[in-house]
Amino acid sequence: MHAVATIVQEEKFVGLYKGITSPMATVALMNGLVFSSYRFFMKLQLAHADAIPTLTQITLAGMGSGIVSSQVIPHLFLAAL
């Protein structure tokens, strides 16, 4: 609590949120990548948009999304630094 009180005293309440813009933007990009890549891999497997995916198709789409994310997200963190 002493650290919070010191920050508020020296930098006002806004000081508690200093530096949060970049991580928030990075999280938004990460979530967008995960959801869009999942949907991409799901569309590759389904015959039409109304088809109900099987558990295997859901698993494969999740695996593909995870692979894409694991290759792209570390570079986002390096760029954010």
Beta strands, then each sheet from edge to edge (+ up, - down):
end
